[in-house]
Amino acid sequence: MKNPIALETVAENTVFRKGDVFVLFGELFGRGYATGLLDQARKTGMHIVGITVGRRDENNALRPLTDDELSAAEARLGGTIINVPLMAGFDLDAPAKGSTPTDLLAGMTLESWEHDKLDWEYIERCKAVAIARFTNALSQVMAILDGMIADGRNVFFAHTMAGGIPKAKVFLVVANRIYKGTGSRHLSSQALLDSDMGKLILQNFDEVSANTFRHLIDFSAAIRERVEASGGQVRYTAYGYHGTGILIDNEYRWQTYTNYTQGYAKMRLEGIAEDAWAVGVKATVYNCPEIRTNSSDVFTGIELPLIPLLLALKKENGGRWAAEQWRACEELLADGFTVDDVIRKISDLQASEVMIPFYDFSAWPMPNSQAQADLTIGTSNEITRMHRDTKVMISDLLSALVVEATGQLIFGESSSPCGPVRWLNHDVVARRLNASHEEPETAWRSVTPGALDGASSRLEIA
Ligand SMILES: NC(=O)c1ccc[n+]([C@@H]2O[C@H](COP(=O)([O-])OP(=O)(O)OC[C@H]3O[C@@H](n4cnc5c(N)ncnc54)[C@H](O)[C@@H]3O)[C@@H](O)[C@H]2O)c1
């Protein structure tokens, strides 16, 4: 994409209804993005179907969920799980009796990894084994799913898969230093990409975070054709990341977390939606804001652009409810700190000479630098320490709000999606939240001074 095309309108669902089928293509974790979309599907009375990535046994063989695991997962999902393992990526696959790519990485050390070479012809064979395994499993999943969808029903496929970090000790140490290391512990993300280990990991990210979307679209073609022929409609959505427009100096501006190593896979994901769209398949990647989830917690500082959502809530006509969010955030801070203090730290970071070169959409995803990593990670650590309890943070509260809003936005937009790639910036997220929670008469401007106790004094009309 040459420009970040924003989703501008808040649309309502006009297609999906009770008895239609919602397919979650990825597993559900408590605070992940998928929970927001699932809430909408549940409210609509859709029949929910999930998949599993499966589990590895002690010999790394992939197995389905046990009965206990399956019933726990189905209870969490509130639907039926097709119990055929759909783990993507080739990090643990190999031709019979051969070493897996993870085994090959295990031979690398902290001293050697930058220069260690991989046999790419062999890696291609591992990849072919993994793709055959995944697509065979996917054919089985689609055959079962086909029997679960009656003619005339609409179907919503929600792709949520992202990952591909191999469980190799050397990589985990390197990743820790790239995403969490400051000072002498800093490591250049470009050094990783220049190494064979880094090139392998990028390919694995492509397989998990991008190519699975193409497989989903391709392998559901028969279902799509049958459903459409019987008068139903089919939609595909996927979660992208490609920076977010947030309020900086009272203006919505694009910015990004750096270094987002998965960015190449996310651009590939956008390309897959564009290809599908070009042949008439309604597939849309929604590029979503930075939030904290099981997957994103590895990136220290990812929460920094999230916190100014509070400013957007105010700007987009927030009222009593928005003020309550400010106050709830303030209560999470230790004595002596205010939300304003936190936001000031983030504004200082965004305005610094160190960060400005990184807010270049056309150069995304840029490698990290020592100064940028020190500032991002240092600011994140400082803000964490400003909390009363570092296990209950402002970013937890705001992440949950973004999950709720994006679920509503994506679900609403999917009735009549307007393109293959759209950015959900803080403006539309804030508008969606305010529309859901505010009583019309309590819009910010009409809140009586003093009615909001401490919060009101800090939240004068801009
Ligand atoms: N957290 C963020 O800041 C953020 C921002 C924008 C977009 N996203 C995207 O949102 C989506 C959901 O992520 P999330 O942050 O909610 O985290 P999450 O941990 O809840 O979800 C990650 C998903 O990836 C699946 N997955 C992981 N490894 C896999 C593998 N090898 N094979 C198949 N599936 C695998 C998991 O089953 C799960 O469904 C992802 O596409 C992510 O990139 C996240």
The ligand as an SDF file (V2000), in Angstrom:
LIG
                    3D

 44 48  0  0  0  0  0  0  0  0999 V2000
   -1.5310   -6.9570   19.2920 N   0  0  0  0  0  0  0  0  0  0  0  0
   -1.3670   -5.9830   18.4250 C   0  0  0  0  0  0  0  0  0  0  0  0
   -0.8710   -4.8990   18.7620 O   0  0  0  0  0  0  0  0  0  0  0  0
   -1.8310   -6.1590   17.0090 C   0  0  0  0  0  0  0  0  0  0  0  0
   -1.9450   -5.0250   16.1910 C   0  0  0  0  0  0  0  0  0  0  0  0
   -2.4320   -5.1820   14.8990 C   0  0  0  0  0  0  0  0  0  0  0  0
   -2.7500   -6.4460   14.4370 C   0  0  0  0  0  0  0  0  0  0  0  0
   -2.6100   -7.5450   15.2500 N   0  0  0  0  0  0  0  0  0  0  0  0
   -2.9560   -8.8520   14.6940 C   0  0  0  0  0  0  0  0  0  0  0  0
   -4.1010   -9.3720   15.3280 O   0  0  0  0  0  0  0  0  0  0  0  0
   -4.1260  -10.7940   15.1350 C   0  0  0  0  0  0  0  0  0  0  0  0
   -4.3910  -11.4610   16.4560 C   0  0  0  0  0  0  0  0  0  0  0  0
   -3.2720  -11.2400   17.3070 O   0  0  0  0  0  0  0  0  0  0  0  0
   -3.3800  -10.8070   18.8160 P   0  0  0  0  0  0  0  0  0  0  0  0
   -2.3560   -9.7360   19.0580 O   0  0  0  0  0  0  0  0  0  0  0  0
   -4.7860  -10.5470   19.1700 O   0  0  0  0  0  0  0  0  0  0  0  0
   -2.7920  -12.0430   19.5810 O   0  0  0  0  0  0  0  0  0  0  0  0
   -3.3010  -13.5150   19.9280 P   0  0  0  0  0  0  0  0  0  0  0  0
   -2.1260  -14.1060   20.6180 O   0  0  0  0  0  0  0  0  0  0  0  0
   -4.5940  -13.4700   20.6490 O   0  0  0  0  0  0  0  0  0  0  0  0
   -3.5410  -14.2090   18.5210 O   0  0  0  0  0  0  0  0  0  0  0  0
   -2.5390  -14.8420   17.7510 C   0  0  0  0  0  0  0  0  0  0  0  0
   -3.1880  -15.8800   16.8660 C   0  0  0  0  0  0  0  0  0  0  0  0
   -2.2000  -16.5020   16.0590 O   0  0  0  0  0  0  0  0  0  0  0  0
   -2.3950  -17.9110   16.0720 C   0  0  0  0  0  0  0  0  0  0  0  0
   -1.1070  -18.5650   15.8420 N   0  0  0  0  0  0  0  0  0  0  0  0
    0.0780  -18.3230   16.4620 C   0  0  0  0  0  0  0  0  0  0  0  0
    1.0430  -19.1300   15.9650 N   0  0  0  0  0  0  0  0  0  0  0  0
    0.4480  -19.8960   15.0120 C   0  0  0  0  0  0  0  0  0  0  0  0
    0.9080  -20.9240   14.1360 C   0  0  0  0  0  0  0  0  0  0  0  0
    2.1780  -21.3380   14.1300 N   0  0  0  0  0  0  0  0  0  0  0  0
    0.0190  -21.4770   13.2840 N   0  0  0  0  0  0  0  0  0  0  0  0
   -1.2760  -21.0700   13.2600 C   0  0  0  0  0  0  0  0  0  0  0  0
   -1.7630  -20.1180   14.0750 N   0  0  0  0  0  0  0  0  0  0  0  0
   -0.9090  -19.5250   14.9210 C   0  0  0  0  0  0  0  0  0  0  0  0
   -2.9840  -18.1920   17.4430 C   0  0  0  0  0  0  0  0  0  0  0  0
   -3.6990  -19.4090   17.4480 O   0  0  0  0  0  0  0  0  0  0  0  0
   -3.9050  -16.9770   17.6500 C   0  0  0  0  0  0  0  0  0  0  0  0
   -5.1510  -17.1930   17.0330 O   0  0  0  0  0  0  0  0  0  0  0  0
   -2.7630  -11.1460   14.5280 C   0  0  0  0  0  0  0  0  0  0  0  0
   -2.8950  -11.2530   13.1280 O   0  0  0  0  0  0  0  0  0  0  0  0
   -1.9220   -9.9430   14.8740 C   0  0  0  0  0  0  0  0  0  0  0  0
   -0.8110   -9.7660   14.0400 O   0  0  0  0  0  0  0  0  0  0  0  0
   -2.1830   -7.4260   16.5290 C   0  0  0  0  0  0  0  0  0  0  0  0
  1  2  1  0
  2  3  2  0
  2  4  1  0
  4  5  1  0
  4 44  2  0
  5  6  2  0
  6  7  1  0
  7  8  2  0
  8  9  1  0
  8 44  1  0
  9 10  1  0
  9 42  1  0
 10 11  1  0
 11 12  1  0
 11 40  1  0
 12 13  1  0
 13 14  1  0
 14 15  2  0
 14 16  1  0
 14 17  1  0
 17 18  1  0
 18 19  2  0
 18 20  1  0
 18 21  1  0
 21 22  1  0
 22 23  1  0
 23 24  1  0
 23 38  1  0
 24 25  1  0
 25 26  1  0
 25 36  1  0
 26 27  1  0
 26 35  1  0
 27 28  2  0
 28 29  1  0
 29 30  1  0
 29 35  2  0
 30 31  1  0
 30 32  2  0
 32 33  1  0
 33 34  2  0
 34 35  1  0
 36 37  1  0
 36 38  1  0
 38 39  1  0
 40 41  1  0
 40 42  1  0
 42 43  1  0
M  CHG  2   8   1  16  -1
M  END
$$$$
